[in-house]
């Protein structure tokens, strides 16, 4: 969209940073919970008015790694329309704190960065370069003795933790930084390798409960947690009942373990951990193993799963919900069935989503308030996959691992994709460092990082 066609949904204001209008960009930045790099590459920044750019880049609380990143952001904004934005670009240059740049970065700013852009004529480049030198000289002379650093604002750190299938060398976590699109491998392995365990975020840690031992296939009641701050695993209070193919979720400050199987059969019981001990919870209406469980608002939602019919296991297509602090029973969500046999349940921003692992990897909304599947909102991921893990935050769904279809066959994958159910956009993100396998679990941990 050309700048001449853009009409911002707000009134212009005189240059200056005192009015609410001039705070528009900063408010959008704060609400976005993005890093400075991400925000400065987005539409709100790139279509901002000149005085908004100037006021925004003057701030002390920009979450930028270096001062050079702030200049790059200004340059990106200018490149969108070099002819119309020249005055705004030159007017915003004083916001760059050249005294915070090292000498080689100053040279880079004054040299190659000032000469960028095919649209810049020789005279225009010379004019820009002269302004760079003027402001750089003034800034360095005035501030080099005691430059004013920028103080980063508190940032909401979002990490996707993926627990892979047991391997010969053990069972490990991989951590994906949603802010930077980078993976790290957690070297310390879980104490007991297991399959069919439940996973959830609780008290800022990754909690893993139940499952079966990888070799003997014995049901477990053991619980362990991974603390992102200390980067260590710890053994926790064991559950009251052994469960494998169970599910975990957190609601109202309590960790719930629901369903699964033991040595005898499929379970419908639940229990919860209140921070000190495990206690009996409300039993579901139906027995479910290998079920999906999420929490949203103050509810638990349990869907799908298997139940035993004589010698065979049959897939359930129903969903039930419960307010554990209010209700003394679970309620069936509605009569309409889940659209496919197998899939993942995730929840974000008041909406529960079911992602089926059929041939189309269908995404179907479920309104947490109304209790009805929104079949009109059916959407599909770009590339089908099955046996994957899924998690969601800030309205975005993340799908990782499992098997994807290549040349008509499903093969194990390291792929991570994000899906926006509002726009229908699927994005390919950085691959996991190691294939997580088929029995993969995922959870998102959100932490507020304060500036030092």
GIPE-V571081 format. One record per residue. PHI is phi in whole degrees, -180 to 180 (NA if undefined). PSI is psi in degrees with one decimal (none if undefined). Layout:
BEGIN
phi | psi
PHI | PSI
PHI | PSI
END
This chain:
BEGIN
phi | psi
NA | 125.2
-71 | 149.3
-64 | -32.7
-64 | -22.3
-90 | -8.9
-90 | 126.1
-122 | 104.9
-63 | 145.4
-80 | 45.1
-161 | 161.1
-81 | 150.2
-75 | 164.9
-144 | 162.7
-67 | 147.8
-54 | 138.3
145 | 166.6
-124 | 31.6
-101 | -26.4
-88 | 161.4
-63 | -31.6
-62 | -39.2
-73 | -14.1
-90 | 2.0
-54 | -48.3
-69 | -40.5
-66 | -39.3
-64 | -40.6
-64 | -38.2
-65 | -44.6
-65 | -43.2
-69 | -26.2
-71 | -24.4
58 | 26.2
-95 | 163.4
-72 | 164.7
-61 | -40.6
-60 | -47.4
-63 | -45.2
-65 | -40.1
-72 | -10.5
-98 | -1.9
-92 | 172.1
-66 | -39.4
-60 | -41.4
-72 | -45.4
-72 | -16.4
-110 | 14.1
-72 | 159.5
-78 | 155.6
-55 | -45.7
-68 | -28.4
-68 | -41.1
-62 | -46.4
-61 | -47.7
-65 | -39.4
-67 | -46.7
-73 | -12.4
-77 | -18.6
-67 | 152.3
-84 | -19.7
-102 | 34.6
-84 | 131.6
-86 | 68.6
-111 | 141.3
-67 | -40.9
-140 | 163.8
-66 | -28.1
-62 | -34.9
-62 | -34.0
-70 | -39.2
-65 | -43.2
-55 | -40.3
-63 | -44.6
-61 | -40.9
-65 | -38.3
-63 | -44.3
-61 | -43.3
-65 | -38.7
-66 | -18.0
-66 | -28.3
-162 | 82.9
-63 | -33.3
-72 | -47.2
-80 | -21.0
-106 | 8.7
-60 | -48.7
-62 | -40.5
-65 | -36.1
-66 | -48.9
-66 | -34.5
-69 | -26.9
-89 | -12.1
-57 | -36.2
-60 | -17.4
-73 | -18.0
-78 | 127.1
-95 | 85.5
-62 | -25.8
-67 | -17.2
-88 | -3.8
-94 | 142.7
-71 | 165.3
-61 | -40.9
-70 | -28.9
-74 | -34.7
-61 | -43.5
-63 | -38.0
-65 | -41.3
-64 | -46.5
-73 | -23.7
-99 | -94.7
-63 | -38.8
-67 | -36.3
-73 | -18.5
-98 | 1.6
-68 | 159.4
98 | 119.3
-67 | -25.7
-75 | -16.4
-79 | 123.4
-79 | 168.6
-60 | -47.9
-63 | -38.0
-66 | -41.6
-64 | -39.6
-65 | -39.0
-65 | -45.1
-62 | -42.8
-63 | -38.5
-65 | -39.0
-65 | -41.0
-57 | -49.0
-64 | -40.2
-62 | -51.3
-70 | -37.1
-63 | -43.2
-64 | -44.7
-65 | -41.5
-66 | -47.0
-65 | -44.4
-62 | -38.3
-83 | -33.8
-117 | -9.0
-61 | -33.3
-66 | -36.9
-152 | 71.3
-66 | 146.3
-87 | 110.8
-76 | 158.6
-85 | 139.5
-103 | 114.6
-64 | 142.1
-75 | 161.6
-61 | 137.7
-121 | 141.8
-86 | 107.5
-85 | 125.8
-118 | 121.2
-125 | 133.5
-97 | 117.0
-101 | 129.6
-119 | 120.1
-97 | 112.7
-79 | 174.6
-70 | 153.9
-61 | 137.3
-120 | 173.3
-60 | -35.4
-86 | -1.1
125 | -169.9
-123 | 126.3
-127 | 159.4
-98 | 147.5
-123 | 140.7
-116 | 126.6
-109 | 123.7
-86 | 108.6
-64 | -32.0
-69 | -37.4
-110 | -5.2
60 | 44.4
-132 | 146.8
-104 | 147.9
-132 | 149.6
-102 | 126.3
-83 | 113.0
-69 | -37.9
-74 | 126.4
-91 | 159.3
-65 | 146.9
-64 | -40.0
-124 | 115.3
-67 | 136.3
-150 | 156.2
-118 | 157.2
66 | 28.8
-87 | 158.9
-93 | 151.4
-140 | 142.6
-162 | 162.3
-92 | 130.1
-150 | 125.8
54 | 37.6
76 | 10.3
-125 | 164.5
-91 | 119.3
-108 | 135.2
-126 | 129.0
-138 | 146.5
69 | -151.4
95 | -169.0
-127 | 149.8
-62 | 143.8
-66 | -30.2
-102 | -57.3
-75 | -17.9
62 | 37.2
-95 | 136.7
-61 | 147.7
-121 | 149.2
-112 | 2.2
-72 | 151.0
-135 | 138.4
-141 | 160.6
-137 | 148.3
-113 | 125.3
-99 | 113.7
-63 | -24.7
-73 | -43.8
-95 | -12.4
58 | 42.7
-135 | 154.3
-93 | 146.5
-137 | 143.5
-81 | 137.7
-116 | 177.3
-59 | 125.5
-68 | 155.2
-68 | 164.8
-74 | -26.0
-132 | 141.7
-72 | 135.3
-144 | 135.3
-128 | 157.9
54 | 37.6
-97 | -176.3
-141 | 148.5
-120 | 150.3
-161 | 155.4
-114 | 132.6
-149 | 137.3
53 | 39.6
74 | 14.1
-125 | 146.9
-99 | 121.1
-106 | 135.1
-114 | 124.3
-130 | 140.1
65 | -153.5
98 | -161.1
-139 | 155.3
-123 | -160.9
-68 | -20.3
-95 | -48.3
-176 | -169.2
-76 | 142.9
-108 | 152.4
-124 | 3.8
-77 | 163.2
-140 | 160.7
-147 | 160.0
-138 | 152.8
-112 | 123.5
-100 | 12.0
105 | -14.2
-129 | -36.5
-156 | 162.2
-88 | 138.3
-132 | 155.5
-67 | 137.6
-111 | -171.5
-80 | 133.1
-78 | 145.0
-70 | 167.2
-74 | -32.7
-124 | 146.5
-71 | 139.5
-149 | 128.6
-122 | 153.9
59 | 37.6
-88 | 171.0
-111 | 137.6
-140 | 129.0
-138 | 162.2
-121 | 141.8
-151 | 135.0
61 | -114.5
-120 | 21.8
-114 | 152.7
-104 | 136.1
-119 | 122.9
-115 | 130.7
-142 | 155.1
64 | -145.2
91 | 178.9
-119 | 153.8
-137 | 156.8
-92 | 128.9
-122 | 100.5
59 | -105.8
-106 | 1.6
-120 | 162.9
-110 | 134.3
-118 | 139.2
-81 | 133.6
-89 | 141.8
-115 | 19.1
-104 | 167.8
-139 | 143.9
-134 | 160.1
-141 | 162.6
-156 | 140.1
-98 | 97.4
-62 | -29.1
-83 | -10.6
-118 | -49.2
-85 | 151.9
-109 | 16.9
-158 | 159.7
-89 | 153.9
-126 | 141.8
-69 | 135.0
-64 | -52.4
-169 | 179.3
-83 | -13.0
-80 | 134.0
-82 | 160.3
-62 | 140.7
-72 | -13.4
-150 | 158.0
-88 | 99.8
110 | 135.3
160 | -174.5
-123 | 147.8
-111 | 128.2
-134 | 162.8
-143 | 141.5
-163 | 142.2
52 | 43.6
80 | 5.3
-126 | 135.8
-98 | 132.8
-118 | 137.8
-110 | 125.3
-111 | 105.0
-78 | 147.0
-107 | 49.3
-86 | -164.0
-67 | -16.7
-112 | -4.1
48 | 59.9
-68 | 139.1
-110 | 123.9
-129 | 133.0
-80 | 154.2
-138 | 116.4
-72 | 122.7
-65 | -27.7
-82 | -47.6
-79 | -30.5
81 | 18.4
-125 | 141.3
-68 | 133.8
-92 | 81.2
-65 | -22.6
-70 | -17.0
-97 | 17.1
-59 | 131.8
-141 | 165.6
-130 | 146.5
-69 | 156.5
-66 | -40.0
-123 | 120.8
-62 | 148.8
-152 | 163.9
-140 | 165.7
54 | 34.2
-93 | 175.6
-112 | 155.6
-146 | 150.7
-153 | 168.3
-149 | 148.3
-160 | 145.7
53 | 36.3
81 | 3.3
-113 | 134.9
-99 | 138.9
-120 | 131.8
-125 | 129.9
-142 | 148.0
69 | -157.8
78 | -147.1
-128 | 136.5
-114 | 156.9
-88 | 120.3
-129 | 123.6
53 | 40.0
84 | -3.0
-124 | 147.4
-89 | 129.0
-129 | 147.4
-59 | 139.5
-133 | 154.9
-102 | 7.5
-68 | 140.1
-123 | 130.1
-130 | 147.7
-110 | 149.8
-135 | 127.2
-101 | 107.0
-69 | -16.3
-78 | -46.6
-95 | -16.8
79 | 10.0
-82 | 131.5
-111 | 129.1
-118 | 137.8
-86 | 123.6
-108 | -175.6
-63 | 137.5
-69 | 152.9
-63 | 156.6
-72 | -32.7
-133 | 148.6
-62 | 123.7
-75 | -14.6
88 | -173.1
-85 | -38.0
-89 | 71.1
-110 | 143.6
-128 | 150.0
-143 | 148.1
-152 | 150.0
-109 | 130.8
-110 | 128.3
-112 | 127.8
-133 | 140.2
-91 | 119.0
-101 | 118.1
-87 | 148.7
-65 | 144.7
-74 | none
END
